[in-house]
Amino acid sequence: QVHLVESGGGLVQPGGSLRLSCAASGVVLRINTMTWFRQAPGKQRELVAAITSSGSANYADSVKGRFTISRDNAKDTVYLQMNSLSPEDTAVYYCNAEAILIGGSVADYWGQGTQVAVSS
C-alpha cells in the first residue's frame, strides 16, 4: 500500500506561483511514474505532468513552459512548480503514483487532492 499526501494548494492571483508537493509512503519495491492530474468543476480529470523514476518528464500542452515537475527519489516526493497561473488553472490537483509492490505486482495510488484557485 502507498499513501500519498499532497500539500501546497491555495488561492493565488493571476500571474502568481504555487508549488505543490506530494509525498509517498508505504512499503513497496519501487515507485515508478508519478503524475499530477487536475479536475476543474464540471470537467473531466486531465493529466498535467508526469515524471518517471529516471527523471523523464512530459507535460500537457496547456502548461508547457509554465509548470515544472520534479521529484526527489530519496524522499519519494514529487513537486509541481506552477508559474504564471491563470484562472483556467483553477482545479483540484491530484497526485498519482505507480508502484511496484513486494511480490512484483503493479498498482496505482491516488492522493486526496489539493485545491488550487486562481482569482483576483
Disulfide bonds with the S-S distance in Angstrom:
Cys22-Cys95 2.12
